C-alpha cells in the first residue's frame, strides 16, 4: 500500500514539474534563456510530496486528490499577494461571465485582508450601494458562516447567487463600536460605465463607475452630448468608489484630456510585462478646467487616470486619498480549463510614482461632511418662510419675467446638502473660470 502511495506521489511530482515548466514556458516565452535556467527546488518538492503522502495515508477522512492539489495551488498563490489566485474551471467561467457587465450578485468589488473580505468599493446603483456598504468595510460573516478561513473565491461564490434571494452580511467598520448587519437582496448587476448631467449652465458632470472596454467611447460621446447643450466652461469627473477595470479604459480616458506625453508605464520581471502608454493629440474639453473627485474606493484604473492628470497638471484632484492598488494582474488559462491570476507588474504615473499601498493624494483634501445622528434634528433651521399661510414679501410680488430667467439656486443648495465634495468642486470650477476670464482682459 505504501509503495503504491509513494509511486502515485512520484507520478504527481512529475506532473507538477511538467506543469511548472509549462507555465514557465508560457510566462517566459520571450526569454528562452530564463526557461533553461529555471531553478527547480527539488528538496522543497520532496517535502511537499511527503506531506501529500501523510495526508493521503493518515488523515482522518479520505481526501480527493484533485482537491488536495487545487488547495495546494491556491495556498501557493494566495501567499503571494491579495490579488493572485487560482481559479478552477467553474470559477474561471464565472469570472468570464462577470466581465460581460451583467451577473447576479450584490455589486461590490472586494479583496482579502487578514483573512476577511474587504470592500474596495460598492458599484453604483447596485444592492450593496443602496444598502450603505462603504469602502474599507470588513465582511466577517456571510449569513451564519464566518468568513475567516475562506478563500476570496469561496466568499464571492456565496455572495453571488440567484436574483431576489437575500444574504445577511456582518461587517466591521472603522469608527463603529459594534459589528453592523446588512440584509441585501441579490439582483442582476448591470454595470453602466458612464453617467452624466449638467450641474449648471456650462458646467458638466461625468461619473465613471468602472472602466470597461467601451468606457472611452461612451465618455467621448457623453462629452459631445453635453457640449451640444452649451459650451462647457468646466467639468467634474467623478471617480469616487470606482474600483477600476480594464487598463485600456484608463488609458483612453486619460488620453481624452491630454494632448501628448506619457500616460502610464508598467514594469515587471519579464519583458512582456513592461510597457509605456502615450497620449495622442486632442483634448475633448479644448482646455476647459477639469476637476477629478477620488476617495478611498477609487482603485487601480481610477488611480491611473488621477495620477496621469495630476502629473500633467491637467486637472485638480479633490477628495480623499485613493485605495492604493498599483499592480497589474495577468490571467493565464491552463490546459484543463482552469486559470491562474498572477501579479506580473507594477504601474507608475508619468513622473515615476508608484501608488502601490500609498494611493493618490489629492491636491485638495476634502472629506465628506457627516453630522452625528444626535444632530440630525438640529440640521434644518426654520424661518417665517416655512410657516404655512405666511405673508408674502411685497418685493416678490413685483418680480418681472426677466427675473424668472435667473439661475435656479435650489439645485445648487440641494447639491451642497447631498454631495458636499461635488458642491465644492463646482465652486472651484466657477472660480477657475472667473480667473481665466480676468486673465484675458
N, C-alpha and C positions, 0 to 999 in steps of 0.2 A: 504493500500500500504506500509506504513512504517513498520507495523508489519511483513508483508511478507519479506520486505527487511532485517529487523533485524533477522528474522528466517533464511534467507539464509546466513547471515553473521555468525550466530552462527554455522550453519552447516559447513561453511568454516573454522571456528576456530577449530571445531572438526577434520576436515580433516587435517588442518595444524598441529595440535598437534599429530595426528596419524602419519603424515609424519615425524615430528621431532623425534618421538620415534622410527620410523622405521629406519631412518637414524642413530639415536643414537645407535640402536641395531647393525646395520651393522658396524659402526665405532668402537664400544666398545665391539665387540663380545668376545674378550679375557678378558674383565673386566666387568663381570656382575654386580659387586657391584657398578660400576660407573653408569650403566644404572639405577639402582634402586635409586640412589641418585641424578639423573639428575634434576637440578632446572629448573622449567618452569616459565618464567616471565609473569604470568597471567596479571598483571597490564599493562605491555607494550603491550601484545597481545590485551588487551581491547582497548588500544589507536589505535592499528593498525586497528581493526575492525571498530572503529568509523570513521577513515579516509576512509577506504574502503566504508563504508556506505555513507559518504558525497560525495565521488567521484561518486558512483553509482546514487545518487539521485540528485546532484546539478551540476555536470559537464556539460558544455555547449553542449556536444555531448555524445551519448551513447557509453559506452566503454565495450568491450568484457571481461567477467570475466577471461577467460584464459590468456588474455594479461595482465590484471592487476596483476594477481598472478605471472606470469612469470617476469614481470618488477619488482615486489617487491622482488622476489628471486634474480634477477640479481643485484639489488641495495644492498641487504644484502651481497652478495659475493664480489662484486666489491669494497665494502668499507673495505674489509679485507686487501688486497694487490693486486698488479697489475697482479698476476698470478692466483688468484682464480676466478672462473667464473661458470656461469650456461650455459648449452647448451641444447636447445630443441632437439627434435628427429632429425630434419633435420640437425642442426649444429653438433650434435654428429656423425651422419652418415658421414658428410663431413670431420670431424676430422679423422675418421677411414680410409677414402679414402686417406687423406693426408699422413697418416703414412705408406702407402704402398710404398712410394717413387716416386709416379707419380701422378701429378694433374695439372690442368690448372690454371695458375696464373702468378705472376711476379717473384717469387723466393726470397722473403725476410722473415726473422724472425723478428717479431715485438712484442712490448709490449705497454702498455698505460702509459703515463706520463703527468700529469697536463691537462688531457682532450684531449691530442693529441697522435697520433700514433708515437711511437719512433722506429726507425730502430735499431735492435740489430745487425743484420748482413745480407748483401746480400749473397745469396748462389752462389757458384762458377758456372760459365758458364750459368747463367740464365739471362733473360732480365734485371732485376734490377742491376745485377753486371755489365753487359755490358754498361748499361746506365750511370753508375757512381755514384749510390747511395752509401752512406758511413755509417758506424756505427755512432749512435747518431744523425743522421738526424731526424728532427721532421716533420712529414707529417701533414700539416694543412688544406689541401683541396684535395678532390678526384673529378676530373672533376670540376663541378661547385658547388659541395656540400661541405660545411665546415665540418671538422672532429669534431670540438668542439660540444659536446653533444651526439656524437655517442658512442656506446659500441665498444669494440675491435672486438667482433664477427661481428657487423654490418659493420665495416670498412673492415675486412678481406673478408666478403662476397662480398663487392663491388669490391675489388681488384682482387679477383678470378673471372674467367669467361671463356667464350668461347675462344679458341685459335684464333690468328690472329685478335683480336679486341684490340683497343687502349684505354688507360686510361691516363689522364693528372694528374700527381702528383705535387702539390705545396709544397715545403719543406722549412724549415728554417734550416740553417746550421751555426754552430758557426764559426765566423770569416768573414761571408758574410754580407754585409750591407743591402741586399735586398733578398726577397724570390727567390728561384730558381724553375724553372719549368722543368719537365721531361715528355715527351710523351713516354710511354712504351707500346710495343705490347705484349699482353699475349701470352703464348705458353704452351705446355705441359711440366711441370717441371719434369725432370728425374734426381734424385739426385744420382750421383755416389760418394760413400763414400770415396774411396781411390784412389789416383793417385800417380805415381812415375816416377822418371827418375834418371839417373846418372849425377851428376853435373860435376865431373871429375873422372878420373880413381881412384876407391877405395872410392869415397865419394858419398853417395846416398842421395836422397831427396824423402821424402814421404809427401804427402799432404792429410790430413783428412778433408773433407768438412763438414761432420756431422757424428754423432755417431748413427749407425743403428745396427740392430741385427746381421748383417753379417760383421760388421766392423773389429772385431778382426780376424776372419778367413781370410778376404781379406788382412789385414795388414801382417799377418804371411806369406801368400803366396807371397805377394809383396816383402817382405824382402828376402825370399828364392830365388825368381827370380833374385833379384839384386845380391845376393851372387853368383849365377851361373855365372854372367858376370865376377866378380872379387871379392876377399875377401874384405869386407868393412872395411876401416880404420876409418870410422866415418859416422854418418848420421844426417841429419836435419829433424826433424818432425815439419811440418808446421801446426799450429792450428789457424792461424790468420783468423778472420772472421768466425770461426766455432761456430755456436750458441748453440751447444750441441746436445742433443738427448737422447737415452736410456742409463740408468745407467750401464747396463751390458756391453755396448760397452766401456765405460770409464774404468771400472774395468779390462776388458780384455786387453785393450791397455796398461794400466799401468803394468799389470801382465806380459806382453810380455818383459818387460825390467827389472823387479825387481825379485830377487830370493826368497825373503821371506819378512815377515813383513806386517804391516797394509797398505792398500791402501787408504781407506776412511771409515768413520763411520758416521752414521746418528743418530740424537736424536730428539724425538718428545714427545708429551704428552701421547701417548698410546704406549703400549709395542710393538705392531706390527710395529711401525714406527722407532724403534731403532734397528739398525743392524751394524755389523762390518764385513768388507770385507778384507780378507787377500790374499796375493800373494802366488803362488805356485812356486817351484823351476824351474829355466830355464830362461836364458836371450837370446833372439833371436839374439842379436848382439854380444854375447860372450864377453861382457865387453867393446866393442868399444865405443869411445866417442859419446855422443848424445847431440844435441842442439835442444831445442824446441822454436819455434817462436810463440809469442802471441801478441795480441793487444786489443784494446777496443771492438772489435767484438767477442772476444773469451769468451764464456759464459758457465756456467753450467758444462756439462760433460768435456768440454775443460779445465776448471779450476780444475776439479778433477784430471785430468791427470797431468797438470802442477804442481799442489800443491803436489801431491804424488812424482813426480820426484824431485821436489825441496827439500822436506823434507828428502828423502832418499839419497840426493846428487848424484843421478844417472844421472842427466842431468843439463846443464846450460840453464837457461831460459833467452831468449833475446827478445827485442821488447819494447812494452809499456804496461802499466797496463791493466789487463783484465777487463771484464764487471762488475763482482761482483754479480753474481746470485748464492747464496749459499743455495737455498731452494729446497725442494722436493715436487712435486705435485702428488696427487693421484686422479685418475679419478674413480668415483663410478657411475655406471649406476643405474637409478631409474626404478621403475616398469613400468612406461609408455613409456620407451624407451629414455627418456631424461637423462641427466647426470650432475653431479656437479664435477668440478675440484677444489680441495681444497689443500692448502699448509699444509702438515702434518708433516714436519720435516725440520731441518737444517742439512746440511752435514759439516763435518770437515775433514781437512787434517790429515795425520798420527800424526803430532805434536800437534794436537788440535786447529788448526787455523780455525776460521770461516771466509770465504771470503765474506759473505753477505754484500753487499753495500761497500765493501772495495776492492775486487779484488785481484789478484795475482800480486805482484810487481816483475818485472823481476830482475834477478841477474845483468844483464847488460841492462840498458835502452838505447834503440836505436830507435830514431824516423825516420820515412820515410822522406827522403830529398825531398823537393818540391821547385822549383825555381819559383819566381814570374813570371806572364805572360809576364811582360815587359822585363824579362831577357832571354826569350826563344831564341831570335836571337843571344844572346851572348853565348849561351850554347856550341855550337860547334865552335871549333877553326880550322882553315885551315892551311895546310902546303904545301910544294912543292909536297909532295906525292899525294895530292888531285887534282893537276892540270892535265888536260888531255894532254897526249903526253909527260909527264915529262921524263927526262933521268933516266935510271935505275942506281942503285948503283952497281958498279962492283963487290962488295963483294956478292951481291945477286946472281950474275950470276955464282958464284963458289960453290953454295950450293950442298952438296952431298946428296945421297939418305938417309943417316943416319939422316941428318938434317931434312929431311921431316917427320921423325917419332917423332919429338919433339912435346910436348903437344900443342894443338891449343889454343892460348891465346885469340882469338877473342870471344870465347864463354864466357870466364870469364869477358872480357871487356864489353861485352853486358850485362852481369848479373849485373855489377856494375852500369850500367845506368838504367836498367829496374827494378831491385829489390835490392836496396842498403842493406836492412836488411839481405836478403839471402846471398848476396855477403860477408858481414861481418861475417855471421855465417860460411860460407865456409872457410874464412881465419882463424877463430878461431879454427875450426876443424883441419886445417893443422898445426897450432901452437901446439895444444894439441898432435897431432901425433908425431911431432918432439920432443917435451919434453919427451914423453913416450919412444921414441927410445933412447934418450940421457940417460934416467934413467936406461935402460937395459944395456948400455955399461959400 
